Amino acid sequence: MFVVLITRLRQKVLKGLRLVFALAVLAILVVQLVNLVKCSGLYDHEKVPSGNPMRVQAPVIEVSEDDRPRLLDRAVEQLVKYYRHKT
């Protein structure tokens, strides 16, 4: 009688272990498939804005080479006139 009881208990334990092993393998497989889909780009997740606005800078106006000497010359002339009249 003990032999029959131990044999049935052993079969139930082995069946339970097989079930746990099969579920573990299935869980690992599902995780790998989900990761594969995410990395492949098929899963296009919309990005939620962070709330921090982007800085928008005004375009820089470039001064041509011809305008620079005239601008500097005018500034120097005005400073010279200012200091001459001051003394």
TIVO-2410 file (N, C-alpha, C; in nm, 3 decimals):
# residues 87
REC num residu      c1      c2      c3 atome chaine
REC   1      M   0.083  -0.119   0.000     N      A
REC   1      M   0.000   0.000   0.000    CA      A
REC   1      M   0.088   0.125   0.000     C      A
REC   2      F   0.197   0.122   0.076     N      A
REC   2      F   0.288   0.235   0.075    CA      A
REC   2      F   0.351   0.254  -0.062     C      A
REC   3      V   0.377   0.144  -0.127     N      A
REC   3      V   0.440   0.150  -0.259    CA      A
REC   3      V   0.348   0.219  -0.358     C      A
REC   4      V   0.221   0.188  -0.354     N      A
REC   4      V   0.123   0.247  -0.446    CA      A
REC   4      V   0.107   0.396  -0.414     C      A
REC   5      L   0.101   0.430  -0.286     N      A
REC   5      L   0.086   0.569  -0.244    CA      A
REC   5      L   0.208   0.653  -0.282     C      A
REC   6      I   0.326   0.597  -0.261     N      A
REC   6      I   0.449   0.668  -0.296    CA      A
REC   6      I   0.460   0.685  -0.448     C      A
REC   7      T   0.420   0.584  -0.524     N      A
REC   7      T   0.428   0.591  -0.670    CA      A
REC   7      T   0.333   0.698  -0.722     C      A
REC   8      R   0.211   0.705  -0.671     N      A
REC   8      R   0.115   0.807  -0.715    CA      A
REC   8      R   0.163   0.947  -0.675     C      A
REC   9      L   0.216   0.961  -0.554     N      A
REC   9      L   0.267   1.090  -0.508    CA      A
REC   9      L   0.385   1.134  -0.596     C      A
REC  10      R   0.471   1.038  -0.629     N      A
REC  10      R   0.586   1.068  -0.715    CA      A
REC  10      R   0.539   1.114  -0.853     C      A
REC  11      Q   0.437   1.049  -0.909     N      A
REC  11      Q   0.384   1.088  -1.040    CA      A
REC  11      Q   0.323   1.227  -1.035     C      A
REC  12      K   0.253   1.261  -0.926     N      A
REC  12      K   0.192   1.394  -0.914    CA      A
REC  12      K   0.299   1.502  -0.901     C      A
REC  13      V   0.403   1.473  -0.823     N      A
REC  13      V   0.512   1.569  -0.806    CA      A
REC  13      V   0.583   1.591  -0.939     C      A
REC  14      L   0.612   1.484  -1.010     N      A
REC  14      L   0.679   1.497  -1.140    CA      A
REC  14      L   0.592   1.573  -1.241     C      A
REC  15      K   0.461   1.547  -1.239     N      A
REC  15      K   0.370   1.618  -1.329    CA      A
REC  15      K   0.368   1.767  -1.294     C      A
REC  16      G   0.370   1.799  -1.165     N      A
REC  16      G   0.374   1.940  -1.122    CA      A
REC  16      G   0.504   2.008  -1.163     C      A
REC  17      L   0.616   1.937  -1.148     N      A
REC  17      L   0.744   1.993  -1.188    CA      A
REC  17      L   0.750   2.017  -1.339     C      A
REC  18      R   0.694   1.923  -1.415     N      A
REC  18      R   0.689   1.941  -1.561    CA      A
REC  18      R   0.605   2.063  -1.599     C      A
REC  19      L   0.493   2.082  -1.527     N      A
REC  19      L   0.407   2.196  -1.553    CA      A
REC  19      L   0.480   2.328  -1.520     C      A
REC  20      V   0.548   2.331  -1.408     N      A
REC  20      V   0.623   2.451  -1.370    CA      A
REC  20      V   0.733   2.479  -1.472     C      A
REC  21      F   0.803   2.375  -1.516     N      A
REC  21      F   0.908   2.392  -1.616    CA      A
REC  21      F   0.851   2.444  -1.748     C      A
REC  22      A   0.738   2.388  -1.790     N      A
REC  22      A   0.675   2.431  -1.916    CA      A
REC  22      A   0.630   2.577  -1.906     C      A
REC  23      L   0.574   2.617  -1.791     N      A
REC  23      L   0.532   2.756  -1.774    CA      A
REC  23      L   0.651   2.852  -1.773     C      A
REC  24      A   0.762   2.809  -1.713     N      A
REC  24      A   0.883   2.893  -1.711    CA      A
REC  24      A   0.936   2.911  -1.853     C      A
REC  25      V   0.942   2.806  -1.929     N      A
REC  25      V   0.988   2.815  -2.068    CA      A
REC  25      V   0.895   2.905  -2.149     C      A
REC  26      L   0.765   2.891  -2.129     N      A
REC  26      L   0.668   2.974  -2.200    CA      A
REC  26      L   0.684   3.121  -2.162     C      A
REC  27      A   0.706   3.150  -2.034     N      A
REC  27      A   0.723   3.289  -1.990    CA      A
REC  27      A   0.849   3.349  -2.052     C      A
REC  28      I   0.957   3.274  -2.055     N      A
REC  28      I   1.081   3.323  -2.116    CA      A
REC  28      I   1.061   3.349  -2.265     C      A
REC  29      L   0.990   3.260  -2.332     N      A
REC  29      L   0.963   3.277  -2.474    CA      A
REC  29      L   0.880   3.402  -2.500     C      A
REC  30      V   0.779   3.426  -2.418     N      A
REC  30      V   0.693   3.544  -2.437    CA      A
REC  30      V   0.775   3.672  -2.416     C      A
REC  31      V   0.859   3.674  -2.314     N      A
REC  31      V   0.942   3.792  -2.288    CA      A
REC  31      V   1.036   3.817  -2.405     C      A
REC  32      Q   1.096   3.714  -2.459     N      A
REC  32      Q   1.186   3.730  -2.572    CA      A
REC  32      Q   1.113   3.781  -2.696     C      A
REC  33      L   0.993   3.731  -2.720     N      A
REC  33      L   0.916   3.776  -2.836    CA      A
REC  33      L   0.873   3.922  -2.821     C      A
REC  34      V   0.832   3.962  -2.702     N      A
REC  34      V   0.794   4.101  -2.679    CA      A
REC  34      V   0.914   4.193  -2.700     C      A
REC  35      N   1.028   4.154  -2.650     N      A
REC  35      N   1.150   4.233  -2.668    CA      A
REC  35      N   1.188   4.241  -2.815     C      A
REC  36      L   1.174   4.134  -2.888     N      A
REC  36      L   1.205   4.132  -3.030    CA      A
REC  36      L   1.114   4.228  -3.107     C      A
REC  37      V   0.986   4.228  -3.074     N      A
REC  37      V   0.891   4.317  -3.142    CA      A
REC  37      V   0.921   4.462  -3.110     C      A
REC  38      K   0.956   4.492  -2.984     N      A
REC  38      K   0.987   4.630  -2.947    CA      A
REC  38      K   1.112   4.679  -3.018     C      A
REC  39      C   1.214   4.597  -3.028     N      A
REC  39      C   1.340   4.638  -3.090    CA      A
REC  39      C   1.330   4.644  -3.242     C      A
REC  40      S   1.239   4.571  -3.300     N      A
REC  40      S   1.231   4.567  -3.446    CA      A
REC  40      S   1.166   4.692  -3.504     C      A
REC  41      G   1.096   4.769  -3.424     N      A
REC  41      G   1.033   4.890  -3.474    CA      A
REC  41      G   0.889   4.869  -3.515     C      A
REC  42      L   0.840   4.750  -3.506     N      A
REC  42      L   0.699   4.726  -3.538    CA      A
REC  42      L   0.608   4.788  -3.433     C      A
REC  43      Y   0.659   4.795  -3.312     N      A
REC  43      Y   0.584   4.853  -3.201    CA      A
REC  43      Y   0.623   5.000  -3.193     C      A
REC  44      D   0.540   5.087  -3.252     N      A
REC  44      D   0.571   5.230  -3.256    CA      A
REC  44      D   0.502   5.298  -3.140     C      A
REC  45      H   0.578   5.323  -3.037     N      A
REC  45      H   0.523   5.384  -2.916    CA      A
REC  45      H   0.528   5.536  -2.929     C      A
REC  46      E   0.414   5.600  -2.910     N      A
REC  46      E   0.408   5.745  -2.917    CA      A
REC  46      E   0.478   5.803  -2.794     C      A
REC  47      K   0.567   5.896  -2.816     N      A
REC  47      K   0.639   5.957  -2.705    CA      A
REC  47      K   0.556   6.071  -2.649     C      A
REC  48      V   0.540   6.071  -2.520     N      A
REC  48      V   0.464   6.175  -2.452    CA      A
REC  48      V   0.559   6.292  -2.428     C      A
REC  49      P   0.516   6.414  -2.457     N      A
REC  49      P   0.605   6.528  -2.435    CA      A
REC  49      P   0.638   6.542  -2.286     C      A
REC  50      S   0.760   6.584  -2.260     N      A
REC  50      S   0.806   6.594  -2.122    CA      A
REC  50      S   0.754   6.718  -2.052     C      A
REC  51      G   0.702   6.813  -2.125     N      A
REC  51      G   0.653   6.936  -2.064    CA      A
REC  51      G   0.755   7.049  -2.071     C      A
REC  52      N   0.878   7.018  -2.105     N      A
REC  52      N   0.980   7.121  -2.119    CA      A
REC  52      N   0.984   7.166  -2.264     C      A
REC  53      P   0.954   7.294  -2.291     N      A
REC  53      P   0.953   7.340  -2.430    CA      A
REC  53      P   1.094   7.349  -2.485     C      A
REC  54      M   1.102   7.332  -2.614     N      A
REC  54      M   1.232   7.343  -2.680    CA      A
REC  54      M   1.266   7.490  -2.701     C      A
REC  55      R   1.393   7.522  -2.695     N      A
REC  55      R   1.436   7.658  -2.722    CA      A
REC  55      R   1.438   7.682  -2.871     C      A
REC  56      V   1.381   7.793  -2.909     N      A
REC  56      V   1.383   7.832  -3.049    CA      A
REC  56      V   1.465   7.959  -3.058     C      A
REC  57      Q   1.573   7.954  -3.131     N      A
REC  57      Q   1.660   8.069  -3.142    CA      A
REC  57      Q   1.635   8.137  -3.276     C      A
REC  58      A   1.644   8.269  -3.271     N      A
REC  58      A   1.626   8.347  -3.393    CA      A
REC  58      A   1.743   8.320  -3.487     C      A
REC  59      P   1.718   8.323  -3.616     N      A
REC  59      P   1.828   8.301  -3.710    CA      A
REC  59      P   1.930   8.414  -3.701     C      A
REC  60      V   2.055   8.380  -3.716     N      A
REC  60      V   2.163   8.478  -3.709    CA      A
REC  60      V   2.177   8.545  -3.845     C      A
REC  61      I   2.178   8.677  -3.841     N      A
REC  61      I   2.195   8.751  -3.966    CA      A
REC  61      I   2.344   8.766  -3.990     C      A
REC  62      E   2.388   8.717  -4.102     N      A
REC  62      E   2.530   8.722  -4.134    CA      A
REC  62      E   2.563   8.854  -4.203     C      A
REC  63      V   2.674   8.910  -4.163     N      A
REC  63      V   2.720   9.036  -4.221    CA      A
REC  63      V   2.823   9.000  -4.327     C      A
REC  64      S   2.806   9.059  -4.443     N      A
REC  64      S   2.902   9.030  -4.550    CA      A
REC  64      S   3.034   9.098  -4.520     C      A
REC  65      E   3.138   9.055  -4.584     N      A
REC  65      E   3.272   9.108  -4.563    CA      A
REC  65      E   3.283   9.257  -4.600     C      A
REC  66      D   3.201   9.300  -4.697     N      A
REC  66      D   3.207   9.439  -4.741    CA      A
REC  66      D   3.150   9.535  -4.636     C      A
REC  67      D   3.053   9.493  -4.560     N      A
REC  67      D   2.989   9.581  -4.462    CA      A
REC  67      D   3.070   9.596  -4.335     C      A
REC  68      R   3.153   9.505  -4.300     N      A
REC  68      R   3.226   9.509  -4.174    CA      A
REC  68      R   3.322   9.629  -4.164     C      A
REC  69      P   3.407   9.653  -4.263     N      A
REC  69      P   3.499   9.767  -4.248    CA      A
REC  69      P   3.426   9.900  -4.236     C      A
REC  70      R   3.319   9.917  -4.310     N      A
REC  70      R   3.244  10.043  -4.303    CA      A
REC  70      R   3.181  10.062  -4.167     C      A
REC  71      L   3.128   9.956  -4.112     N      A
REC  71      L   3.064   9.964  -3.982    CA      A
REC  71      L   3.166   9.996  -3.874     C      A
REC  72      L   3.280   9.931  -3.879     N      A
REC  72      L   3.386   9.959  -3.782    CA      A
REC  72      L   3.443  10.099  -3.802     C      A
REC  73      D   3.459  10.138  -3.927     N      A
REC  73      D   3.511  10.272  -3.954    CA      A
REC  73      D   3.417  10.379  -3.899     C      A
REC  74      R   3.288  10.361  -3.920     N      A
REC  74      R   3.190  10.458  -3.868    CA      A
REC  74      R   3.192  10.464  -3.716     C      A
REC  75      A   3.204  10.347  -3.653     N      A
REC  75      A   3.206  10.344  -3.507    CA      A
REC  75      A   3.330  10.414  -3.453     C      A
REC  76      V   3.444  10.392  -3.516     N      A
REC  76      V   3.568  10.457  -3.473    CA      A
REC  76      V   3.560  10.607  -3.494     C      A
REC  77      E   3.506  10.650  -3.608     N      A
REC  77      E   3.492  10.793  -3.636    CA      A
REC  77      E   3.401  10.861  -3.534     C      A
REC  78      Q   3.292  10.796  -3.498     N      A
REC  78      Q   3.201  10.854  -3.399    CA      A
REC  78      Q   3.270  10.865  -3.263     C      A
REC  79      L   3.347  10.763  -3.225     N      A
REC  79      L   3.419  10.769  -3.098    CA      A
REC  79      L   3.524  10.880  -3.099     C      A
REC  80      V   3.594  10.897  -3.211     N      A
REC  80      V   3.695  11.001  -3.222    CA      A
REC  80      V   3.629  11.139  -3.212     C      A
REC  81      K   3.517  11.157  -3.282     N      A
REC  81      K   3.445  11.286  -3.275    CA      A
REC  81      K   3.397  11.312  -3.132     C      A
REC  82      Y   3.346  11.211  -3.067     N      A
REC  82      Y   3.295  11.227  -2.930    CA      A
REC  82      Y   3.406  11.270  -2.836     C      A
REC  83      Y   3.521  11.205  -2.845     N      A
REC  83      Y   3.631  11.237  -2.754    CA      A
REC  83      Y   3.696  11.370  -2.790     C      A
REC  84      R   3.695  11.410  -2.917     N      A
REC  84      R   3.751  11.541  -2.957    CA      A
REC  84      R   3.664  11.655  -2.904     C      A
REC  85      H   3.532  11.638  -2.912     N      A
REC  85      H   3.442  11.743  -2.864    CA      A
REC  85      H   3.439  11.748  -2.713     C      A
REC  86      K   3.473  11.641  -2.649     N      A
REC  86      K   3.469  11.634  -2.504    CA      A
REC  86      K   3.586  11.713  -2.444     C      A
REC  87      T   3.698  11.718  -2.512     N      A
REC  87      T   3.815  11.785  -2.455    CA      A
REC  87      T   3.825  11.928  -2.492     C      A
***
